Amino acid sequence: MPAHRILMHSFKGGSGRSVTTANVAHVLAREMDQRVVCIDMDLESAGASVLFEAKQAVDQGKVWAVQDLVRGYAETAGQGTQLINIGGDFENTVWPMLHTEVFLGDRGYIRFCPARIVSSKGDEVSLRDPEAQSRFERLLRKLGRLDYPPDFVLYDSASGLQDAACTAMMNCDSMVIFTRWSRQFVIGTTEFLRKMVCSPRLSRMKRVFLVPTAVPRIPATGAMAARVEARQQRLYSDIRDINGTATREYDKGPEWIKLLDPIPECSGLKWDDRIFFPPPDDAPIDAETRGVMTAYRALAKALATP
C-alpha cells in the first residue's frame, strides 16, 4: 500500500508548522507504530534540520540536502562532486545519503530528509524546473519500493506559494493548513483555499484539515472578542461554501475541508522549539504542555484515520 503523503502548510510563516510537524511525526512513530518519512520542503529558509538535529550532518556532507537531490549532485569537501542517480541502487547507495535516522522502534520509525537552512549556492535549482520536479517525483516512487516503506510521508512545506510548496501540493493526498486567528492569516488562508486548494489541479487531494494554532488560553474580551468572533464565523461560512463547491464540481465529500480542534498557546514554545515525545522523565508536565501534547495526538489520529 503506498504511503499517505501529507503536506503540512501555512499561508504565512509563524504558525508553528515545523514544530507541529516534528511532534506529530513522533506521535505517529512512537505511539502509533507508524513508519514516517519527513521531507523538509522549505528550501528557502529551512528549519526542520535543527528540530531533527540533522544540521551538522548536512554541513559536514554526511547527508545530502533536498537542494542537492533536485539539482542532481552534491559537492562534498574532500570528495568533490557526487552525482545523485535516483535510478541506480537507490536503497543501498542513494537512500542512506538522503536521510538521517531520527527514531527506530520495533516497527515505527522516523527518517528525515533535510534541507540546507540557507539556500545560498548559485547553482541550486528551483523546483519550478521540470527535471527537478521529475527527480523529486522519482524519489517519492522509490520510497514505496524500500524493504520497509513508509506509511506516511510528511512534507514540512514552505509557507505561501513558493516553488517547493507547489510541488509538494501537487504530490500530496492530504493537506494540513495551520492558521492563527489574526486578520492576515484568516483572510489569506481563505483566499488560498478558494484559489489554490479548491482547484482541478489538486483533484487527487483527499482531505484538507484546517488547524488553528497558538490559540490564547485567556479568551478575548470586549470589542476584541466581537471582532474575533466575527472573523471566526466568516471562516466557518467560507469553509461551508468551499466544501459545497468542491462537492458539486470535484466530487468531494461535504467535509472535504475540516476544521480541527486548535493547538493552544504554550509558554514553552514561545521560548524554544520543543519536541515533547517521549515525555521527559525528569520533570513534571505542566497543564499547558499537556494541552499541547493532547492537541498533537489528536492531529496525528486525524491524519491516521482513513
GINOR-V624016 format. One record per backbone hydrogen bond with DSSP energy under -1.0 kcal/mol. CO is the residue of the C=O (numbers start at 1). NH is the residue of the N-H. If there is no record, write none. Layout:
CO,NH + CO,NH
This chain:
4,153 + 5,173 + 5,174 + 6,155 + 7,176 + 8,157 + 9,178 + 10,160 + 16,20 + 17,21 + 18,22 + 19,23 + 20,24 + 21,25 + 22,26 + 23,27 + 24,28 + 25,29 + 26,30 + 27,31 + 27,32 + 28,34 + 34,109 + 35,151 + 35,152 + 36,111 + 37,154 + 38,113 + 39,156 + 41,43 + 47,50 + 47,51 + 48,52 + 49,54 + 49,55 + 50,53 + 54,58 + 55,59 + 56,60 + 57,62 + 57,63 + 58,61 + 65,69 + 66,70 + 67,71 + 68,72 + 68,73 + 72,84 + 74,82 + 76,79 + 76,80 + 80,76 + 82,74 + 85,88 + 88,90 + 89,93 + 89,94 + 90,95 + 94,97 + 95,98 + 97,64 + 100,112 + 103,110 + 108,105 + 109,36 + 110,102 + 110,103 + 111,38 + 112,100 + 113,40 + 114,66 + 118,120 + 121,124 + 126,129 + 129,133 + 130,134 + 131,135 + 132,136 + 133,137 + 134,138 + 135,139 + 136,140 + 137,141 + 138,142 + 139,143 + 140,144 + 142,145 + 143,146 + 151,4 + 152,37 + 153,6 + 154,39 + 155,8 + 155,157 + 156,41 + 162,166 + 163,167 + 164,168 + 165,169 + 166,170 + 173,206 + 173,207 + 174,7 + 175,209 + 176,9 + 177,211 + 179,213 + 182,186 + 183,187 + 184,188 + 185,189 + 186,190 + 187,191 + 188,192 + 189,193 + 190,194 + 191,195 + 192,196 + 192,197 + 193,198 + 197,199 + 199,202 + 200,203 + 202,205 + 207,175 + 208,258 + 209,177 + 210,260 + 211,179 + 212,263 + 215,265 + 222,226 + 223,227 + 224,228 + 225,229 + 226,230 + 227,231 + 228,232 + 229,233 + 230,234 + 231,235 + 232,236 + 233,237 + 234,238 + 235,239 + 236,240 + 237,241 + 238,242 + 239,243 + 240,244 + 241,245 + 242,246 + 243,247 + 244,248 + 245,249 + 246,250 + 246,252 + 253,256 + 256,208 + 258,210 + 263,215 + 267,270 + 267,271 + 268,272 + 286,290 + 287,291 + 288,292 + 289,293 + 290,294 + 291,295 + 292,296 + 293,297 + 294,298 + 295,299 + 296,300 + 297,301 + 298,302 + 299,303 + 300,304
